[in-house]
Amino acid sequence: LTYCLRGNLYLAVTNRLSGASPLSLRGPSFIMPATAQFSKLLLPNGKEVMNPGDEPTSEMLVDAVDRAFEEGQVAVSDMDSAPITFAGFGDPLLRPDVLCETAQLIKEARHGVPLRMKTLGLVGMNEAPDLASRLKKSGMELISIGLHAENPQQHKKIVQPLGKEGFGEVCSFVIACVEAGLDVECQAVEAPGVNISAVRKLALSLGAHHFSPVSYHP
């Protein structure tokens, strides 16, 4: 349920995707460092978790965080802790109830731990304001949204959304999260043909507080 990168703890809540996987977005030769111990969520028999009924509960996720702290996987000082990020093979926003409940439980037990999440932001425009508000109330502080192109056509080609939501919905979700008081970062993979400067300009015009280009591995 957890993996570590550069001393930061990541928490996976689903294998389900709303678009291209975070690994495929990085390019065909991208490989997650072996030391991270990154993998899809697995059943006890080693098979991938495919059914929603087999996905981890909020209690299981909180227990995994507790074990990570006990085993020293999370960097902690006298003043603060390294952040916990909700991110895995799947998109955490596909399980909003469990996501928000888990965040709230972690915050109740560990007040000083910053909570973050990564998502493609493929949220319906009508649902976006309420979901962003729920995330803020749960204790989530920073949300990193994949804004991988400057226009709908290129976004569809790169992100390959699996539902009806697309570029416009991602932009709408960025605005909703900003208005809800979340610290918003937009990311874009430096894929061939992507005008990173234009995407950065778009992200900031939508109100995002940060923009980060991410390396592409051909």
VEXVEX-379355 format. One line per field, with one value per atom (N, C-alpha, C): residue number from 1; residue in three letters; atom name; x, y, z. Coordinates in steps of 0.02 Angstrom, whole numbers, plus 50000, padded with zeros to 5 digits. Example, Ala and Ser with C-alpha at 12.3 -4.5 7.8 and 13.67 -1.06 7.14 Angstrom:
BEGIN
filum <- (1  1  1  2  2  2)
drenba <- (Ala  Ala  Ala  Ser  Ser  Ser)
lovo <- (N  CA  C  N  CA  C)
u <- (50660  50615  50660  50642  50684  50645)
v <- (49716  49775  49835  49888  49947  50002)
w <- (50390  50390  50390  50354  50357  50394)
# end
This chain:
BEGIN
filum <- (1  1  1  2  2  2  3  3  3  4  4  4  5  5  5  6  6  6  7  7  7  8  8  8  9  9  9  10  10  10  11  11  11  12  12  12  13  13  13  14  14  14  15  15  15  16  16  16  17  17  17  18  18  18  19  19  19  20  20  20  21  21  21  22  22  22  23  23  23  24  24  24  25  25  25  26  26  26  27  27  27  28  28  28  29  29  29  30  30  30  31  31  31  32  32  32  33  33  33  34  34  34  35  35  35  36  36  36  37  37  37  38  38  38  39  39  39  40  40  40  41  41  41  42  42  42  43  43  43  44  44  44  45  45  45  46  46  46  47  47  47  48  48  48  49  49  49  50  50  50  51  51  51  52  52  52  53  53  53  54  54  54  55  55  55  56  56  56  57  57  57  58  58  58  59  59  59  60  60  60  61  61  61  62  62  62  63  63  63  64  64  64  65  65  65  66  66  66  67  67  67  68  68  68  69  69  69  70  70  70  71  71  71  72  72  72  73  73  73  74  74  74  75  75  75  76  76  76  77  77  77  78  78  78  79  79  79  80  80  80  81  81  81  82  82  82  83  83  83  84  84  84  85  85  85  86  86  86  87  87  87  88  88  88  89  89  89  90  90  90  91  91  91  92  92  92  93  93  93  94  94  94  95  95  95  96  96  96  97  97  97  98  98  98  99  99  99  100  100  100  101  101  101  102  102  102  103  103  103  104  104  104  105  105  105  106  106  106  107  107  107  108  108  108  109  109  109  110  110  110  111  111  111  112  112  112  113  113  113  114  114  114  115  115  115  116  116  116  117  117  117  118  118  118  119  119  119  120  120  120  121  121  121  122  122  122  123  123  123  124  124  124  125  125  125  126  126  126  127  127  127  128  128  128  129  129  129  130  130  130  131  131  131  132  132  132  133  133  133  134  134  134  135  135  135  136  136  136  137  137  137  138  138  138  139  139  139  140  140  140  141  141  141  142  142  142  143  143  143  144  144  144  145  145  145  146  146  146  147  147  147  148  148  148  149  149  149  150  150  150  151  151  151  152  152  152  153  153  153  154  154  154  155  155  155  156  156  156  157  157  157  158  158  158  159  159  159  160  160  160  161  161  161  162  162  162  163  163  163  164  164  164  165  165  165  166  166  166  167  167  167  168  168  168  169  169  169  170  170  170  171  171  171  172  172  172  173  173  173  174  174  174  175  175  175  176  176  176  177  177  177  178  178  178  179  179  179  180  180  180  181  181  181  182  182  182  183  183  183  184  184  184  185  185  185  186  186  186  187  187  187  188  188  188  189  189  189  190  190  190  191  191  191  192  192  192  193  193  193  194  194  194  195  195  195  196  196  196  197  197  197  198  198  198  199  199  199  200  200  200  201  201  201  202  202  202  203  203  203  204  204  204  205  205  205  206  206  206  207  207  207  208  208  208  209  209  209  210  210  210  211  211  211  212  212  212  213  213  213  214  214  214  215  215  215  216  216  216  217  217  217  218  218  218)
drenba <- (Leu  Leu  Leu  Thr  Thr  Thr  Tyr  Tyr  Tyr  Cys  Cys  Cys  Leu  Leu  Leu  Arg  Arg  Arg  Gly  Gly  Gly  Asn  Asn  Asn  Leu  Leu  Leu  Tyr  Tyr  Tyr  Leu  Leu  Leu  Ala  Ala  Ala  Val  Val  Val  Thr  Thr  Thr  Asn  Asn  Asn  Arg  Arg  Arg  Leu  Leu  Leu  Ser  Ser  Ser  Gly  Gly  Gly  Ala  Ala  Ala  Ser  Ser  Ser  Pro  Pro  Pro  Leu  Leu  Leu  Ser  Ser  Ser  Leu  Leu  Leu  Arg  Arg  Arg  Gly  Gly  Gly  Pro  Pro  Pro  Ser  Ser  Ser  Phe  Phe  Phe  Ile  Ile  Ile  Met  Met  Met  Pro  Pro  Pro  Ala  Ala  Ala  Thr  Thr  Thr  Ala  Ala  Ala  Gln  Gln  Gln  Phe  Phe  Phe  Ser  Ser  Ser  Lys  Lys  Lys  Leu  Leu  Leu  Leu  Leu  Leu  Leu  Leu  Leu  Pro  Pro  Pro  Asn  Asn  Asn  Gly  Gly  Gly  Lys  Lys  Lys  Glu  Glu  Glu  Val  Val  Val  Met  Met  Met  Asn  Asn  Asn  Pro  Pro  Pro  Gly  Gly  Gly  Asp  Asp  Asp  Glu  Glu  Glu  Pro  Pro  Pro  Thr  Thr  Thr  Ser  Ser  Ser  Glu  Glu  Glu  Met  Met  Met  Leu  Leu  Leu  Val  Val  Val  Asp  Asp  Asp  Ala  Ala  Ala  Val  Val  Val  Asp  Asp  Asp  Arg  Arg  Arg  Ala  Ala  Ala  Phe  Phe  Phe  Glu  Glu  Glu  Glu  Glu  Glu  Gly  Gly  Gly  Gln  Gln  Gln  Val  Val  Val  Ala  Ala  Ala  Val  Val  Val  Ser  Ser  Ser  Asp  Asp  Asp  Met  Met  Met  Asp  Asp  Asp  Ser  Ser  Ser  Ala  Ala  Ala  Pro  Pro  Pro  Ile  Ile  Ile  Thr  Thr  Thr  Phe  Phe  Phe  Ala  Ala  Ala  Gly  Gly  Gly  Phe  Phe  Phe  Gly  Gly  Gly  Asp  Asp  Asp  Pro  Pro  Pro  Leu  Leu  Leu  Leu  Leu  Leu  Arg  Arg  Arg  Pro  Pro  Pro  Asp  Asp  Asp  Val  Val  Val  Leu  Leu  Leu  Cys  Cys  Cys  Glu  Glu  Glu  Thr  Thr  Thr  Ala  Ala  Ala  Gln  Gln  Gln  Leu  Leu  Leu  Ile  Ile  Ile  Lys  Lys  Lys  Glu  Glu  Glu  Ala  Ala  Ala  Arg  Arg  Arg  His  His  His  Gly  Gly  Gly  Val  Val  Val  Pro  Pro  Pro  Leu  Leu  Leu  Arg  Arg  Arg  Met  Met  Met  Lys  Lys  Lys  Thr  Thr  Thr  Leu  Leu  Leu  Gly  Gly  Gly  Leu  Leu  Leu  Val  Val  Val  Gly  Gly  Gly  Met  Met  Met  Asn  Asn  Asn  Glu  Glu  Glu  Ala  Ala  Ala  Pro  Pro  Pro  Asp  Asp  Asp  Leu  Leu  Leu  Ala  Ala  Ala  Ser  Ser  Ser  Arg  Arg  Arg  Leu  Leu  Leu  Lys  Lys  Lys  Lys  Lys  Lys  Ser  Ser  Ser  Gly  Gly  Gly  Met  Met  Met  Glu  Glu  Glu  Leu  Leu  Leu  Ile  Ile  Ile  Ser  Ser  Ser  Ile  Ile  Ile  Gly  Gly  Gly  Leu  Leu  Leu  His  His  His  Ala  Ala  Ala  Glu  Glu  Glu  Asn  Asn  Asn  Pro  Pro  Pro  Gln  Gln  Gln  Gln  Gln  Gln  His  His  His  Lys  Lys  Lys  Lys  Lys  Lys  Ile  Ile  Ile  Val  Val  Val  Gln  Gln  Gln  Pro  Pro  Pro  Leu  Leu  Leu  Gly  Gly  Gly  Lys  Lys  Lys  Glu  Glu  Glu  Gly  Gly  Gly  Phe  Phe  Phe  Gly  Gly  Gly  Glu  Glu  Glu  Val  Val  Val  Cys  Cys  Cys  Ser  Ser  Ser  Phe  Phe  Phe  Val  Val  Val  Ile  Ile  Ile  Ala  Ala  Ala  Cys  Cys  Cys  Val  Val  Val  Glu  Glu  Glu  Ala  Ala  Ala  Gly  Gly  Gly  Leu  Leu  Leu  Asp  Asp  Asp  Val  Val  Val  Glu  Glu  Glu  Cys  Cys  Cys  Gln  Gln  Gln  Ala  Ala  Ala  Val  Val  Val  Glu  Glu  Glu  Ala  Ala  Ala  Pro  Pro  Pro  Gly  Gly  Gly  Val  Val  Val  Asn  Asn  Asn  Ile  Ile  Ile  Ser  Ser  Ser  Ala  Ala  Ala  Val  Val  Val  Arg  Arg  Arg  Lys  Lys  Lys  Leu  Leu  Leu  Ala  Ala  Ala  Leu  Leu  Leu  Ser  Ser  Ser  Leu  Leu  Leu  Gly  Gly  Gly  Ala  Ala  Ala  His  His  His  His  His  His  Phe  Phe  Phe  Ser  Ser  Ser  Pro  Pro  Pro  Val  Val  Val  Ser  Ser  Ser  Tyr  Tyr  Tyr  His  His  His  Pro  Pro  Pro)
lovo <- (N  CA  C  N  CA  C  N  CA  C  N  CA  C  N  CA  C  N  CA  C  N  CA  C  N  CA  C  N  CA  C  N  CA  C  N  CA  C  N  CA  C  N  CA  C  N  CA  C  N  CA  C  N  CA  C  N  CA  C  N  CA  C  N  CA  C  N  CA  C  N  CA  C  N  CA  C  N  CA  C  N  CA  C  N  CA  C  N  CA  C  N  CA  C  N  CA  C  N  CA  C  N  CA  C  N  CA  C  N  CA  C  N  CA  C  N  CA  C  N  CA  C  N  CA  C  N  CA  C  N  CA  C  N  CA  C  N  CA  C  N  CA  C  N  CA  C  N  CA  C  N  CA  C  N  CA  C  N  CA  C  N  CA  C  N  CA  C  N  CA  C  N  CA  C  N  CA  C  N  CA  C  N  CA  C  N  CA  C  N  CA  C  N  CA  C  N  CA  C  N  CA  C  N  CA  C  N  CA  C  N  CA  C  N  CA  C  N  CA  C  N  CA  C  N  CA  C  N  CA  C  N  CA  C  N  CA  C  N  CA  C  N  CA  C  N  CA  C  N  CA  C  N  CA  C  N  CA  C  N  CA  C  N  CA  C  N  CA  C  N  CA  C  N  CA  C  N  CA  C  N  CA  C  N  CA  C  N  CA  C  N  CA  C  N  CA  C  N  CA  C  N  CA  C  N  CA  C  N  CA  C  N  CA  C  N  CA  C  N  CA  C  N  CA  C  N  CA  C  N  CA  C  N  CA  C  N  CA  C  N  CA  C  N  CA  C  N  CA  C  N  CA  C  N  CA  C  N  CA  C  N  CA  C  N  CA  C  N  CA  C  N  CA  C  N  CA  C  N  CA  C  N  CA  C  N  CA  C  N  CA  C  N  CA  C  N  CA  C  N  CA  C  N  CA  C  N  CA  C  N  CA  C  N  CA  C  N  CA  C  N  CA  C  N  CA  C  N  CA  C  N  CA  C  N  CA  C  N  CA  C  N  CA  C  N  CA  C  N  CA  C  N  CA  C  N  CA  C  N  CA  C  N  CA  C  N  CA  C  N  CA  C  N  CA  C  N  CA  C  N  CA  C  N  CA  C  N  CA  C  N  CA  C  N  CA  C  N  CA  C  N  CA  C  N  CA  C  N  CA  C  N  CA  C  N  CA  C  N  CA  C  N  CA  C  N  CA  C  N  CA  C  N  CA  C  N  CA  C  N  CA  C  N  CA  C  N  CA  C  N  CA  C  N  CA  C  N  CA  C  N  CA  C  N  CA  C  N  CA  C  N  CA  C  N  CA  C  N  CA  C  N  CA  C  N  CA  C  N  CA  C  N  CA  C  N  CA  C  N  CA  C  N  CA  C  N  CA  C  N  CA  C  N  CA  C  N  CA  C  N  CA  C  N  CA  C  N  CA  C  N  CA  C  N  CA  C  N  CA  C  N  CA  C  N  CA  C  N  CA  C  N  CA  C  N  CA  C  N  CA  C  N  CA  C  N  CA  C  N  CA  C  N  CA  C  N  CA  C  N  CA  C  N  CA  C  N  CA  C  N  CA  C  N  CA  C  N  CA  C  N  CA  C  N  CA  C  N  CA  C  N  CA  C  N  CA  C  N  CA  C  N  CA  C  N  CA  C  N  CA  C  N  CA  C  N  CA  C  N  CA  C  N  CA  C  N  CA  C  N  CA  C  N  CA  C  N  CA  C  N  CA  C)
u <- (50041  50000  50042  50105  50150  50214  50245  50312  50347  50412  50450  50493  50495  50539  50572  50639  50677  50655  50642  50624  50553  50512  50441  50398  50345  50300  50243  50228  50172  50122  50059  50005  49960  49954  49913  49844  49792  49724  49686  49712  49677  49724  49707  49741  49702  49641  49597  49623  49615  49640  49584  49596  49550  49577  49640  49674  49739  49788  49853  49883  49919  49949  50007  50024  50080  50146  50154  50216  50218  50163  50163  50169  50144  50150  50223  50266  50336  50377  50347  50383  50398  50411  50420  50480  50531  50591  50593  50539  50540  50530  50572  50568  50571  50525  50526  50586  50623  50681  50661  50702  50687  50683  50722  50723  50656  50615  50550  50500  50512  50466  50395  50392  50328  50298  50233  50198  50124  50087  50014  49992  49931  49903  49892  49911  49907  49865  49833  49797  49847  49826  49872  49902  49864  49890  49937  49951  49997  49965  49900  49867  49848  49842  49825  49754  49745  49679  49641  49587  49548  49478  49450  49381  49380  49335  49330  49321  49287  49276  49340  49393  49457  49506  49486  49532  49537  49593  49604  49554  49533  49490  49531  49498  49534  49572  49544  49579  49643  49640  49700  49753  49733  49780  49813  49773  49800  49849  49832  49878  49944  49941  50002  50045  50013  50049  50081  50045  50072  50134  50130  50188  50248  50234  50289  50324  50286  50316  50356  50327  50361  50426  50428  50487  50536  50521  50567  50568  50515  50514  50499  50471  50453  50502  50531  50579  50541  50561  50528  50581  50569  50612  50572  50604  50569  50512  50517  50468  50415  50435  50387  50403  50364  50371  50372  50404  50400  50328  50307  50237  50219  50155  50127  50087  50100  50067  50023  49960  49916  49929  49961  49978  50001  49979  50000  49991  49979  49968  49903  49851  49786  49777  49720  49705  49665  49691  49656  49587  49575  49510  49454  49472  49421  49391  49421  49394  49389  49348  49347  49328  49281  49259  49315  49348  49404  49462  49475  49530  49520  49460  49447  49446  49417  49414  49484  49525  49594  49633  49627  49662  49642  49577  49553  49579  49580  49605  49680  49718  49790  49801  49763  49770  49752  49701  49680  49735  49771  49823  49891  49903  49969  49959  49946  49925  49975  50040  50090  50111  50081  50102  50068  50105  50075  50047  49987  49956  49950  49969  49967  49936  49920  49896  49912  49915  49927  49868  49847  49789  49792  49755  49747  49693  49655  49606  49546  49531  49475  49410  49386  49328  49274  49212  49158  49151  49134  49130  49079  49024  48974  48997  49040  49065  49126  49162  49227  49226  49180  49182  49171  49123  49109  49167  49197  49253  49313  49326  49383  49372  49311  49296  49305  49283  49291  49365  49405  49477  49508  49489  49516  49495  49432  49406  49437  49458  49487  49557  49588  49656  49707  49685  49731  49756  49820  49849  49871  49905  49929  49902  49878  49856  49894  49923  49962  49920  49904  49858  49897  49887  49921  49889  49918  49895  49946  49937  49991  49992  49950  49949  49915  49922  49892  49826  49806  49744  49710  49645  49607  49633  49653  49674  49737  49786  49848  49838  49796  49782  49752  49704  49671  49721  49767  49816  49864  49885  49934  49902  49847  49817  49770  49741  49696  49642  49600  49548  49503  49484  49442  49368  49352  49282  49268  49213  49193  49231  49261  49298  49363  49381  49442  49476  49506  49546  49507  49446  49406  49391  49378  49364  49425  49484  49546  49556  49548  49555  49505  49443  49391  49409  49439  49457  49515  49562  49615  49585  49539  49507  49469  49433  49394  49439  49496  49542  49572  49589  49616  49564  49502  49448  49432  49445  49432  49486  49541  49595  49651  49651  49705  49767  49825  49887  49891  49890  49882  49946  49969  50026  50001  50022  50009  50075  50071  50129  50116  50169  50165  50228  50219  50275  50304  50369  50403  50403  50342  50335  50347  50365  50377  50316  50329  50277  50242  50255  50222  50259  50224  50253  50248  50301  50300  50288  50316  50305  50232  50198  50127  50085  50103  50066  50076  50137  50151  50108  50105  50066  49992  49967  49897  49885  49929  49920  49916  49961  49963  49902  49878  49819  49756  49756  49700  49703  49760  49767  49814  49843  49889  49946  49967  50020  50089  50093  50158  50150  50205  50206  50271  50268  50328  50330  50379  50388  50419  50400  50423  50458  50515  50555  50519  50533  50505  50562  50547  50598  50580  50606  50586  50611)
v <- (49940  50000  50063  50056  50114  50102  50156  50153  50219  50221  50280  50304  50370  50402  50462  50463  50518  50536  50484  50494  50514  50517  50535  50473  50470  50412  50424  50374  50376  50321  50337  50292  50279  50215  50196  50173  50199  50181  50140  50137  50100  50087  50036  50023  50052  50075  50098  50164  50170  50228  50270  50336  50380  50399  50381  50396  50357  50383  50350  50342  50288  50275  50324  50336  50382  50358  50292  50266  50276  50262  50269  50342  50388  50459  50481  50448  50467  50443  50401  50378  50304  50274  50201  50173  50213  50186  50204  50237  50257  50196  50193  50139  50170  50152  50175  50144  50183  50154  50094  50041  49979  49991  50039  50052  50079  50105  50132  50078  50017  49961  49978  50013  50032  49972  49961  49909  49924  49888  49892  49860  49878  49845  49772  49728  49656  49622  49568  49525  49480  49448  49402  49348  49328  49276  49303  49368  49398  49426  49416  49443  49516  49552  49623  49633  49685  49704  49733  49701  49722  49747  49717  49732  49785  49833  49884  49855  49798  49767  49741  49734  49709  49765  49827  49883  49898  49927  49939  49988  49974  50020  50077  50128  50183  50158  50110  50084  50048  50010  49975  50025  50079  50129  50165  50181  50214  50167  50103  50054  50051  50055  50054  50116  50173  50234  50226  50198  50188  50143  50089  50044  50080  50122  50159  50205  50237  50279  50236  50179  50135  50108  50096  50068  50121  50185  50238  50256  50241  50257  50330  50364  50435  50478  50527  50572  50617  50616  50656  50694  50759  50799  50822  50862  50887  50933  50964  51015  50991  50946  50926  50857  50838  50773  50782  50735  50735  50722  50747  50739  50668  50653  50591  50608  50572  50587  50529  50543  50493  50487  50434  50424  50352  50321  50253  50239  50177  50161  50192  50191  50219  50290  50319  50388  50389  50418  50418  50450  50495  50529  50482  50422  50372  50341  50356  50332  50392  50441  50503  50493  50448  50438  50410  50358  50327  50375  50412  50461  50513  50542  50595  50568  50509  50479  50462  50434  50417  50479  50531  50594  50621  50620  50646  50606  50539  50497  50507  50516  50529  50595  50646  50711  50710  50672  50667  50635  50588  50552  50587  50621  50651  50722  50768  50835  50871  50860  50898  50869  50813  50781  50814  50844  50874  50819  50829  50780  50809  50769  50789  50733  50749  50697  50715  50663  50672  50644  50679  50658  50686  50654  50682  50736  50742  50795  50788  50726  50715  50709  50766  50771  50812  50788  50824  50895  50942  51012  51023  50986  50994  50967  50916  50886  50921  50958  50985  51029  51078  51121  51083  51036  50998  50953  50920  50875  50914  50971  51012  51034  51053  51073  51015  50956  50897  50881  50888  50875  50924  50986  51037  51022  51005  50992  50929  50882  50819  50829  50886  50898  50897  50883  50885  50957  50963  51030  51047  51001  51015  50962  50984  50938  50951  50899  50904  50876  50918  50900  50896  50841  50833  50873  50930  50971  50962  50909  50886  50916  50966  50997  51065  51104  51171  51174  51119  51119  51051  51048  50986  50928  50943  50889  50855  50894  50866  50831  50860  50830  50761  50755  50691  50639  50660  50615  50589  50633  50615  50578  50605  50579  50520  50516  50461  50450  50500  50492  50432  50397  50338  50355  50415  50436  50496  50529  50587  50650  50651  50710  50718  50781  50794  50858  50892  50951  51005  51019  51072  51056  50993  50973  50979  50964  50971  51044  51088  51160  51183  51159  51177  51152  51093  51065  51105  51127  51170  51232  51264  51324  51308  51252  51233  51221  51189  51175  51240  51285  51350  51387  51388  51424  51391  51326  51291  51304  51336  51352  51301  51255  51206  51238  51214  51233  51191  51221  51185  51188  51130  51124  51091  51115  51082  51053  50993  50960  50944  50944  50923  50885  50828  50788  50821  50824  50855  50808  50786  50740  50776  50739  50771  50812  50873  50916  50959  50947  50986  51051  51106  51172  51187  51170  51176  51248  51296  51366  51385  51360  51376  51342  51281  51246  51281  51303  51340  51404  51440  51501  51487  51432  51413  51396  51355  51335  51395  51441  51501  51545  51547  51587  51558  51492  51459  51468  51494  51507  51461  51412  51366  51404  51381  51414  51392  51332  51305  51269  51264  51224  51187  51122  51081  51040  51050  51005  50939  50884  50818  50786  50755  50727  50671  50668  50616  50569  50505  50454  50415  50436  50405  50332)
w <- (50000  50000  50000  50021  50024  49984  49963  49934  49949  49942  49960  49902  49894  49845  49878  49877  49905  49976  50016  50086  50099  50047  50054  50047  50086  50086  50038  49997  49950  49968  49962  49983  49923  49903  49846  49869  49837  49858  49805  49743  49690  49633  49593  49530  49471  49485  49430  49401  49336  49299  49271  49266  49232  49163  49151  49087  49085  49051  49047  49117  49127  49192  49204  49267  49281  49253  49245  49217  49142  49107  49034  49013  49054  49038  49035  49073  49077  49018  48975  48916  48919  48861  48857  48894  48905  48939  49014  49038  49109  49154  49205  49255  49324  49367  49436  49472  49511  49547  49588  49585  49621  49696  49721  49793  49818  49772  49792  49811  49785  49796  49772  49716  49686  49651  49660  49624  49624  49583  49587  49653  49675  49733  49717  49765  49753  49806  49786  49833  49869  49924  49959  49915  49862  49817  49763  49766  49720  49657  49648  49589  49599  49544  49549  49576  49615  49639  49580  49560  49502  49522  49573  49592  49648  49643  49696  49766  49770  49835  49868  49829  49856  49872  49857  49869  49944  49965  50037  50067  50129  50165  50194  50219  50250  50311  50348  50407  50387  50333  50309  50287  50255  50232  50292  50343  50402  50438  50441  50472  50434  50368  50327  50342  50352  50370  50439  50486  50553  50550  50511  50505  50474  50425  50392  50443  50487  50538  50588  50608  50656  50628  50562  50530  50506  50521  50505  50431  50394  50322  50309  50359  50352  50390  50356  50389  50437  50501  50552  50591  50602  50644  50705  50747  50807  50787  50730  50711  50662  50616  50565  50538  50488  50457  50381  50346  50274  50253  50196  50176  50159  50163  50138  50076  50021  49958  49936  49922  49895  49820  49800  49730  49721  49668  49653  49579  49562  49491  49467  49509  49490  49515  49497  49516  49580  49634  49699  49697  49650  49647  49624  49603  49586  49649  49707  49772  49819  49804  49843  49916  49930  49999  50042  50017  50053  50058  50005  50005  50060  50063  50112  50183  50191  50258  50283  50239  50258  50277  50237  50251  50319  50333  50396  50455  50448  50502  50514  50460  50468  50503  50483  50514  50588  50606  50676  50719  50689  50727  50723  50667  50655  50628  50673  50653  50608  50619  50583  50517  50496  50434  50374  50328  50269  50223  50197  50153  50082  50035  49965  49923  49861  49816  49744  49701  49630  49591  49539  49500  49430  49384  49317  49316  49370  49375  49329  49307  49262  49303  49324  49368  49332  49334  49302  49329  49286  49307  49363  49362  49414  49481  49479  49541  49569  49527  49547  49609  49616  49675  49740  49740  49801  49819  49769  49783  49809  49778  49802  49873  49890  49959  50008  49987  50030  50042  49990  49998  50047  50042  50088  50159  50170  50237  50267  50225  50250  50278  50262  50285  50230  50168  50111  50102  50088  50082  50011  49979  49911  49864  49807  49755  49691  49664  49603  49545  49497  49443  49377  49341  49277  49222  49206  49150  49094  49055  49012  48942  48929  48863  48869  48816  48815  48778  48746  48707  48711  48696  48703  48660  48599  48554  48579  48598  48622  48690  48732  48796  48787  48743  48730  48705  48662  48634  48688  48732  48783  48842  48868  48929  48916  48857  48838  48891  48904  48956  48941  48994  48986  48992  49015  49021  48977  48990  48949  48969  49028  49051  49012  49000  48962  48983  48935  48948  48986  48964  48996  49069  49082  49151  49196  49168  49207  49225  49177  49190  49243  49237  49286  49356  49359  49425  49456  49415  49441  49475  49440  49467  49532  49532  49591  49652  49641  49696  49723  49678  49700  49742  49717  49753  49820  49826  49889  49941  49920  49966  49968  49920  49916  49883  49902  49868  49805  49747  49684  49643  49623  49578  49514  49457  49393  49368  49340  49312  49239  49199  49130  49112  49080  49057  48994  48990  48932  48872  48853  48796  48731  48678  48613  48590  48569  48543  48594  48659  48711  48722  48718  48730  48805  48841  48914  48936  48900  48918  48913  48861  48852  48906  48925  48977  49044  49057  49118  49121  49066  49064  49076  49047  49057  49130  49159  49229  49276  49267  49310  49298  49236  49221  49254  49266  49299  49375  49399  49470  49507  49471  49504  49536  49595  49632  49610  49581  49561  49494  49458  49396  49393  49377  49375  49311  49268  49211  49236  49204  49224  49165  49176  49121  49084  49019  48976  48956  48952  48939  48875  48818  48754  48748)
# end
